[in-house]
């Protein structure tokens, strides 16, 4: 029996693959490599010493998806696949709605066809919109502010309706906050296409000298230093949260929602300071106008995940920054340089199968 991981070559997906393989699970990975790199698949194998099947397929291709279920004895699915840039979603709403929602519908349809009714879904704290109070619990009001967040919220509704129609399903919805950091080996990490959208890879590239200056969006928020506050969580802690959710859905039924966060908020300036300490480099930055739709403060109440999943984030901000910097130093150009050097060896059949 195997666990299908959609989007498993991505930032969070690749780290989750490592945790599942280290825990003894058999996995099958599906990824269209739009937001990820094939090198990540090779690195997962190197870190764990474990082989697995990899399908370079798109969730929107129903025939290919059917093939994956026909060829493998799938027990459960962890669903990461989807377009994920908040800003981009504002300019490409139809693409986001079609890709994220249709892909999930086809996945659930295929799962039902093969009687696979255990699912862990990758949601987001963006479903909370502008929070009314802090920390943010799973019972907080929901109201996404952009197409990306609305796709997550719509999919959550779809999954609740799916369970109402057939209560033999078990679904765990994980709303995570701000993943940063990298695997301690420095072999896998966050490798964005083009100019980073997220704070940590942008800071890393400024420290490396690839980018000149960090833009800090706004310094007049009602926070300790005027800059926005977020709940940053180490990507490995986040990956372990998926492992705990997977363990739980194997023996329960129903739909449950869990926040995955630390319960602590750090400002942008605090993050810059922590990264300067970790890297020994000065981070050049400038204050610019705040962005429409950005909230001042956002951090989780993680108590439900501790009680329901037995999960607690363990890695602090210093370790997050240290591991992010290690990844950046080991991979100054991301996976790209390694692909160029090692691409002839990317498909050894004894390691994994690319289709």
C-alpha positions in Angstrom: 0.0 0.0 0.0 1.4 3.4 -1.0 0.7 7.1 -0.2 0.2 9.2 -3.3 1.7 12.7 -2.9 0.6 15.2 -5.5 3.0 18.1 -5.9 5.6 16.1 -4.1 8.6 17.7 -5.9 7.6 21.1 -4.5 9.0 22.9 -1.4 6.7 21.5 1.2 6.0 18.3 -0.7 9.6 17.3 -1.0 10.2 17.7 2.7 7.1 15.7 3.4 8.3 12.9 1.1 11.5 12.7 3.2 9.6 12.4 6.5 7.3 9.7 5.1 10.1 7.6 3.6 12.1 7.9 6.8 9.0 6.7 8.7 8.8 3.6 6.5 6.0 4.6 4.1 5.9 3.6 0.5 5.2 6.7 -1.6 4.2 7.5 -5.1 4.9 11.1 -6.3 3.0 13.0 -9.0 4.1 16.5 -10.1 3.9 18.4 -13.3 7.1 20.4 -12.4 5.5 23.8 -13.1 6.5 25.1 -9.7 9.2 22.6 -8.8 12.4 20.9 -10.2 13.1 17.3 -11.0 16.4 17.6 -9.1 14.3 17.6 -5.9 13.2 14.1 -6.6 16.8 12.9 -6.9 17.7 14.6 -3.7 14.8 13.0 -1.8 16.3 9.6 -2.8 19.8 10.6 -1.7 18.7 11.9 1.7 16.6 8.9 2.5 18.3 6.1 0.6 14.8 5.0 -0.5 13.3 4.5 -4.0 9.9 5.5 -5.2 7.9 6.1 -8.3 7.6 9.5 -9.8 5.1 10.5 -12.4 5.7 13.8 -14.3 1.9 14.1 -14.9 -0.7 16.9 -14.5 -3.7 16.5 -12.3 -5.8 18.0 -15.0 -5.0 15.0 -17.2 -7.7 12.6 -16.0 -6.4 9.6 -18.1 -2.9 10.0 -16.7 -4.3 10.2 -13.2 -6.3 7.1 -13.8 -3.1 5.4 -14.9 -1.4 6.2 -11.6 -4.2 4.6 -9.6 -4.3 1.6 -11.9 -0.5 1.0 -11.6 -0.3 1.4 -7.8 -2.1 0.2 -4.7 -2.9 3.6 -3.3 -4.0 3.7 0.3 -4.2 7.5 0.9 -3.4 10.8 -0.7 -1.6 13.9 0.5 -2.6 16.7 -1.9 -0.2 19.6 -2.3 -0.5 20.2 -6.1 -1.7 23.7 -7.1 -0.7 27.1 -8.2 0.4 29.1 -5.1 1.4 32.7 -5.6 -1.0 35.2 -4.0 0.0 38.1 -6.2 -0.1 36.2 -9.4 -3.5 34.8 -8.6 -4.9 38.4 -8.7 -3.8 38.8 -12.3 -4.5 35.2 -13.4 -7.7 34.3 -11.5 -9.2 32.0 -14.1 -6.0 30.0 -14.3 -5.9 29.6 -10.6 -9.6 28.6 -10.3 -9.3 26.1 -13.1 -6.0 24.6 -12.0 -6.6 24.3 -8.3 -10.2 23.5 -8.1 -10.6 21.4 -11.3 -7.4 19.5 -10.4 -8.8 18.7 -6.9 -12.2 17.6 -8.3 -10.5 15.2 -10.8 -8.3 13.9 -8.0 -11.3 13.2 -5.7 -13.3 11.7 -8.5 -10.5 9.3 -9.3 -10.0 8.5 -5.6 -13.7 7.6 -5.3 -13.5 5.5 -8.4 -10.7 3.4 -6.8 -12.3 3.5 -3.3 -9.4 5.5 -1.9 -11.1 7.7 0.7 -8.3 9.0 2.9 -7.0 12.5 2.1 -4.7 15.1 3.7 -5.3 18.5 2.0 -2.8 21.3 1.9 -4.8 24.5 2.8 -3.6 27.9 4.0 -4.0 30.5 6.6 -5.1 32.8 3.8 -8.6 31.4 4.3 -8.9 33.6 7.4 -8.7 36.8 5.4 -8.3 39.8 7.8 -8.3 38.1 11.3 -10.6 39.7 13.9 -8.5 38.5 16.9 -5.3 36.6 17.8 -4.1 34.0 18.0 -6.2 32.6 15.1 -8.1 29.4 15.9 -9.7 27.0 13.5 -13.1 28.5 14.5 -12.1 32.0 13.4 -14.3 33.5 10.6 -13.3 32.6 7.1 -13.0 35.2 4.3 -10.2 34.9 1.7 -8.9 38.2 0.1 -7.5 36.9 -3.2 -8.1 34.2 -5.8 -5.5 31.9 -4.4 -7.0 32.0 -0.9 -10.5 31.6 -2.4 -9.4 28.4 -4.2 -8.3 27.0 -0.9 -11.5 28.0 0.8 -13.7 26.6 -2.0 -11.8 23.3 -1.9 -12.3 23.1 1.8 -16.1 23.5 1.2 -16.0 20.9 -1.5 -14.3 18.4 0.8 -16.8 19.0 3.6 -19.6 18.4 1.0 -17.9 15.3 -0.2 -17.9 13.9 3.3 -21.5 14.8 3.9 -22.4 12.8 0.7 -20.3 9.8 1.8 -19.2 9.5 5.5 -16.8 6.8 4.8 -14.3 9.4 3.7 -11.6 10.7 6.1 -10.2 14.1 5.4 -7.6 16.2 7.2 -7.4 19.9 6.2 -4.2 21.5 7.2 -4.1 25.3 7.3 -0.5 26.4 7.5 1.0 29.7 8.1 4.4 30.8 6.8 6.8 27.9 6.0 10.5 28.8 5.9 13.8 27.0 6.4 15.1 23.9 4.6 16.2 20.3 5.3 19.3 20.3 7.6 21.3 18.4 4.9 21.1 21.5 2.7 20.0 19.2 -0.2 16.4 20.4 -0.5 14.9 23.7 0.2 12.8 26.6 -1.3 13.8 27.3 -4.9 11.4 29.8 -6.4 11.1 30.6 -10.1 12.4 34.1 -10.8 12.2 36.8 -8.2 11.0 35.3 -4.9 7.5 36.1 -3.7 8.2 35.0 -0.1 10.3 36.8 2.5 12.8 34.1 3.4 14.2 33.3 -0.1 14.3 37.0 -0.9 16.3 37.7 2.3 18.6 34.7 1.4 19.3 36.0 -2.1 20.0 39.5 -0.7 22.5 38.0 1.7 24.0 36.0 -1.1 24.4 39.1 -3.2 22.0 37.9 -6.0 19.5 40.7 -5.1 20.5 44.2 -4.0 17.9 45.1 -1.5 14.9 43.8 0.3 11.7 45.8 0.1 9.9 45.9 3.4 6.2 46.6 2.7 5.0 49.1 5.3 6.3 50.2 8.7 3.2 51.8 10.2 1.3 48.7 11.2 0.1 48.4 14.9 3.0 46.1 15.8 6.1 46.4 18.0 8.3 47.9 15.2 5.6 48.9 12.6 6.3 46.0 10.2 4.0 43.0 9.6 4.0 40.1 11.9 3.7 36.5 10.7 3.9 33.0 12.2 7.0 31.4 10.6 7.2 27.7 10.8 10.1 25.4 9.9 9.3 23.4 6.8 10.4 20.2 8.5 8.0 20.8 11.4 5.3 21.3 8.8 6.2 18.1 7.0 6.0 16.2 10.3 2.5 17.7 10.7 1.5 16.0 7.5 2.9 12.7 8.8 0.8 13.0 12.0 -2.3 13.8 10.0 -1.7 10.8 7.8 -1.4 8.6 10.8 -4.7 9.9 12.2 -6.7 9.4 9.0 -5.8 5.7 8.8 -8.0 4.9 11.8 -10.7 7.6 11.8 -13.5 9.0 9.6 -14.8 12.5 9.2 -13.4 15.9 8.3 -11.1 17.8 10.6 -9.3 21.1 10.2 -6.0 21.9 11.9 -3.8 25.0 12.0 -0.1 24.2 11.6 1.9 27.1 13.1 4.1 27.9 16.1 1.8 30.2 17.9 4.5 32.9 17.8 4.6 36.0 15.6 7.8 37.6 14.3 8.0 41.0 12.5 9.8 41.5 9.2 12.5 43.4 11.0 12.9 40.7 13.5 13.3 38.2 10.7 16.0 40.3 9.1 17.9 40.5 12.4 17.6 36.8 12.9 18.9 36.1 9.4 21.8 38.5 9.8 22.8 36.6 12.9 22.5 33.2 11.2 24.4 34.3 8.0 26.9 36.8 9.4 25.8 39.0 6.5 24.2 42.4 6.6 20.7 42.5 4.9 20.2 45.7 3.0 16.5 46.8 3.0 14.3 49.8 2.3 10.8 50.6 3.6 8.2 50.9 0.8 4.5 51.4 0.8 2.4 48.6 2.3 0.6 46.3 -0.1 -3.2 46.3 -0.5 -4.7 43.3 1.3 -1.7 42.6 3.5 -2.8 42.1 7.1 -0.8 43.6 10.0 -0.7 40.5 12.2 -1.2 36.8 11.6 -0.3 33.9 13.9 -1.8 30.6 14.8 -3.4 29.0 17.8 -1.9 25.6 17.4 -3.5 23.9 20.4 -6.0 21.8 18.4 -3.1 20.2 16.4 -1.3 19.4 19.6 -4.4 17.7 21.1 -5.8 16.1 17.9 -2.5 15.1 16.1 0.0 15.0 18.9 2.0 17.6 16.9 4.0 20.6 18.1 6.4 22.8 16.1 9.8 22.3 17.7 12.2 24.4 15.7 12.8 28.0 16.6 13.5 31.1 14.5 17.3 30.7 14.8 17.2 27.2 13.4 14.8 28.2 10.6 17.2 31.0 9.5 20.3 28.8 9.9 18.9 26.0 7.7 17.6 28.4 5.1 21.1 30.0 4.9 22.7 26.5 4.7 20.5 25.6 1.7 21.3 28.9 0.0 25.0 28.5 0.5 24.9 24.9 -0.8 22.7 25.8 -3.7 23.4 29.5 -4.7 21.5 29.0 -7.9 18.9 26.6 -6.5 18.5 23.3 -8.1 19.4 24.7 -11.5 23.2 24.3 -11.2 22.8 20.7 -10.1 20.4 19.9 -13.0 23.0 21.2 -15.5 25.8 19.1 -13.9 23.9 15.9 -13.2 20.9 15.8 -15.6 22.3 12.7 -17.4 21.9 10.7 -14.1 18.4 11.9 -13.2 16.6 8.7 -14.2 18.4 5.7 -12.8 15.8 2.9 -12.6 17.2 1.5 -9.4 16.5 4.8 -7.7 13.0 5.8 -8.9 10.9 5.8 -12.0 10.1 8.9 -13.9 7.1 8.6 -16.3 
